[in-house]
């Protein structure tokens, strides 16, 4: 669900999502540094502290089905600065 929600939010902000992956937390932790952005449930954000420390934005979402919430979190993050919409 969160992958679809994040894709919709990014599209509404003018981004084209080229590739997205939905994984288990264990797999996500091991591969997250290779991605531009990590979206996860708010409960699991601390599991990605090392990823965030490396500069990859980690977005914790309370309601994984809420496009408005994800859009707001994207706008409050560093994503718009790191990846300006062309």
Secondary structure, DSSP 8 states (H G I E B T S, - for coil): -HHHHHHHHHHHTT----------HHHHHHHGGGSSEEEEEGGGGGGGHHHHHTT-EEEEESSTT-HHHHHHHHHHSSHHHHS---
